[in-house]
Amino acid sequence: MKPVVWGVLSTSKIGLEHVIPAMLSSPLVELRAIASRSLPAAQAAARSAGIPQAYGSYEALLADPAIEAVYNPLPNHLHVPMTLAAAAAGKHVLCEKPFALSTAEAQSAKDAASRVLIEEAFMVRHHPQWLRARELVRAGRIGTPRAVQVFFSYFNDDAANIRNQPGIGGGALYDIGCYAVLAGRYLFEAEPLRAVSLVDRDPVLGTDRLTSALLDFGSGRQLGFTVSTQSVPFQRVQVVGTTGRIELFIPFNAARGGQMKLALDEGGRLDGSSITVETLPAADQYRLEVEDFSRRVREGAGCETASGLGDALAQARVIDALWHSERSGRWEPIA
């Protein structure tokens, strides 16, 4: 396969530490350029990573006719605007989560998504541990799946950090709650019908620092989650069925190139003696993500893919319902 030529918008931490190294390690990717609003910052990042071209504006990178696809890890409020700008320039877009700050904003990309490939960058769904967990559920190894439970937290109270600025999409639900929502949708392979949330906001920052939610998927299936930006770092995913249970120990921040472990409990004995632990193949979930996207670009895959704009819209609808529930204090339907 001829490598897809990529450009990266911004010198964000996730790009520099995770996605760019993954791109550089893949034979399916030719990373041509990186852009920043600061040309010196772009040049420094390009020199450090060995990227051929640095641009001092996002628009300049998008004007480069050689670039076929862009990775957009800009602050949350710029995800849709710069995705639309990239699409207008004929570029396919892998956009960091959350794709949009509302369903209406996500919907504004519908026309663009008919012309280019647009995907919300949930790298976890490419990791072997997630693929294996869904395979076990599909095979009936835990009986009928009843509940998915997610906890995801870290501690960051820096007012200057973009994750703590409510006006640009900061806070726990946007930053990491989106992963919890995805976990339920991915493992149940269904969409939730209604949602209720409980939100605690930082009195100074204004962001949600602790958010819990319950999502009703119908047919006796529930997703429960708690996410926090001001708690001890911790993460787990549990899938509980009528006859068994699956546990993912490091579901979201899997080490690049590391081997993850998954626990399967098919007996339910409380002393843990019925648990077997599987070691999954070593993997870089970011490389798997960009390679999957690149293949679909080369193969001319239809823009309405399983992980395309339709999936991003489904995510946005759930988050909208959770914000509505915060205000109403009631269950809210998911449109």
N, C-alpha and C positions, 0 to 999 in steps of 0.2 A: 504494500500500500504506500502510495506517495504521502509523505508527511503533510499534515495540515499546518499551515503557517498561522501562528498565534501572536497576539499582542495582549499585554496586561495593562489594565487601567488602574494606576495608583501603586504606591510602594507600601501597601498595607502589610501588617505583620503576618497575616494568614497567607498572603501571597508569597512574601519573601521566605518564610520559614517552612511552608508546606507545599503550596501549589507549584511555585516556580521550580523547586528541586524535583518535584514529580514530573513536570513537563520536560526538564532537561535530561531526565533519566529514560525518557521514552523514545523509541524509534519512530513512533507515529506522530510525533510533535516536532515542529520546527519553531522554536520561540524566537521571534524576530525582534520584538520591541517592547519597551516598557515606558509608560507615560506618568508624569506627575505634574501638578500645577507649578512645581518648583523644578526647573531644569537641572540644577545641581543635584537635587535629590534623585531624580531619574538617572542622571549620569553615574552617580555613586552606586546605585542599585545595579545598573547595567554592568559596570566594571566588576562589581563583587560577584555577580552571577555569570558573567561572560555572555551577556545579551548584546547582540550587535548594535542595536539602535536605541537611543534614548530621546524622548520627546518632552518638551516643556509644557505641553497642554494635551488634554485628552482628545481634543478635536484634531490635532496634528496627527496623532496615531491613527485615528479613524479615517483620515484622508489618505493614508498609506495604501496604495492599491494592491500591494502584495499580501496584506493581512486578510486572512479568510475568516478567522474566529477571534473573539476577544473574551477574556476572563475579566469580570467586573466585580471586584471586592471593595468597592467604594462604600462610604457610610450609607446606612440604610435608606435615607431619604433621597439618595442619588441613584439607587438601583434602577428604578423604572426610567427616569429621565435619560440616563446615559445608555441604558439598553435600547431605548427608542432611537437615540442618536446613532448608535452602532448599527441598528437594523436599517435605518435610513441610508447608511453608508454601505449597505449590502453585507454586513458582517453577521455571522452567527454569534450567539451570546450565551456563555455559561455565566450566570449571575449568582452571586452569593445570596444565601438566605438572610432574612426573609426577602423574597422577591419584591414584595410590595407592602406598604403600610396599611392598605385597605383593599377590599375586594374591588371597589371602583377603580382604584389606581391600577391594580392588576389587569382589570378588564380593558384598560386603555391600551394595552399591548396586543390586543386580539388581532388587529389588522397586521401589525408587524410580524406576529407569529405565523401568519399565513404565507410569509415570504422567506423567512429565515428560521433556523432552529433556535429556539429559546428554551433554556432549562434553568430551574432553580437548583443551585449546587448543593445537594444533600449527598455528600460523599459516602455516608454510612451505608446507603443502600447498595453500594458496590462491594462492600467488605465481605469476605467469606463468612464471618460470624453471623452477619445479618441474613445472608443467603441461606446458611445452614439452619438458622432458627426458623425461617419461614418454611424451609423444606420439611423440618420435623413437624411443624404445625399441619402442613398440608398432608403429610403421611399419617396423621392421626396418632402420633406418638404421645400426645398429652390428652387424647380424647377430644372433646369439644372445647375449643378455647373460650374461656369465660371472661378473663380479666387480663389486661396489660397494665402494669404498674411501672412508673418511671420516676426516678429522682435524679436531678442534675443540678449541681451547685458549684459556685466558686465564690471567692471574696474579692471584691473590687469596689471601693468607695471613693475613688479618685474623681473629683468633680470635672476634671479636664478630659477624662476618658470619654470617647464617643458613646460607649455603652451606658454611660450615666447621664446622658443629655436627652431629656424627653422630647424636645422639639425636633430631633432628627432620628427618632425611632429607637431610643435607648431603652433599657430595662430588661427584666428577666424573660418576659413572655416573647418578645420579639427575638431576643438573642439566642435563648436556649429552649424556651417553651415550644418553639416551632419544631425542634427535634422530637419532643415528647408527642406532639400531635402526629408527626410523621410515623412514629413508632406504632401507634394504634392503627393508623390507616394502612401501613405496610403489613403488619402482622395479622390483622383481621381481614385484609384485602376488601375493605368496605369503607363507606363514608359514614361519619356520625350524623345522628338526626337532631340532637339538641345538646346543649352544654351549659354548665354552671361554673362560676369561678369565685374564688375568694382572694382578694388582692390586698397586700400591705405595701404602702408606698413610703419611700424615704421622705421624711418631712422637709428635708433641705433640698435634695436633688429632684424630687418629684417623680422619679422613676419607680416602677414596681420592683421592689427588692425581694419579695417573696410572693409567689403566685401559685395557688393550688387550683386544680380543676377536675371536674368529672364529666366525661363525655359518654353519651348513650349511643351505642352503635346498633341498637335494636337486637332482637332475638336473644336477649339475656347477655349481651356483650358490653363490657364497660372498660374505658380507659380512665385511670386515675393518675394524676401526676402532680409533683411539686417541683418547682424550679426557683432558684434563688441566686442573686448576685452578691449577697452578703452573708454567706454561710460557709462552713468548712468545705473545701473541695471534695466532691463525692459524686459518683454516678453509678446507676444500676438500671437494668431493664429486666423485669420479670414477666413471663407469660404463663398464666395459670389456667389449666384446663380441668376437665372432669376427672381425668385419671393421671395427670402428670403436670410437670412444671419445667420451664426453661429459664435459665438465668444467664444474662450477659454481664460480665464483670466490669469491662471497660468498653461500653457500647459506643461511645462517641469520640473519645480522644485516643483511639487505638494508635500505638506507636508505629511510625513509618517503618515498614519492613519487618515488623514484629509478629510473633505468633500469639494470637489471642486464644483464650479458653472459654468454653461454654459448658454449663452444667445442665444435665438432663436428669430429672428426678421422675422416674416412672412408677415409684412405689409409694411415695408419700410418707415414708417412715420419718418421724420427727428427729431421730438421732442422726440423720444424714446418711445412713447406711444404704439407702436405695438410690443414691446419687452417683452418676457416672460423669466424668469430666472428659470432654473432647478437646484436643488441641487442634486448632484450625491452621491451614497453611499460612506461612508468612506472606504478608501483603502490604502494599502501600495503597490505601483507599483513595488517595488523591490521584495517583497515577492511573488506577483503574477507572476513575471518573473521567479524567481528560481523554483517556484512550477510548472509552465507550463513546464519548461525545465526538471525538475525531472520526471514528469509524462511521458514525451516522452521517457526519458531514460528507465524507467520501462516498458513501453508498447512496447519497441522495435520499436518505430516509425522510418520510413524510414529516411535516412540521408538527402534526398532532400525534406525538409519541406519548407513551405511558408516563414519561417524566417531563413532558413539555409544559406548555402554558396551562393546559387543563389541570394538571397536577398542582401548579402554583396557585391557580384560582381556588382549588379545593382547600388548600392550606389557608389562604387568605380568608375564606368564608368562616372557617372555624375560629380563627383569631378574632375576627370581627364579632362573632357571637360571644366570645369570652369577654371582650371589652364591653359589649352591651350588658352582659350579666353583671359585671362589676358595678355598672351604674344602676341597674334595676334591682339587683339582689335576688333575681329569680332565674329559673331555667330559661334559656333562649333558644329558639329554633335556629338551625343552620340552614340558611337559604339554599 
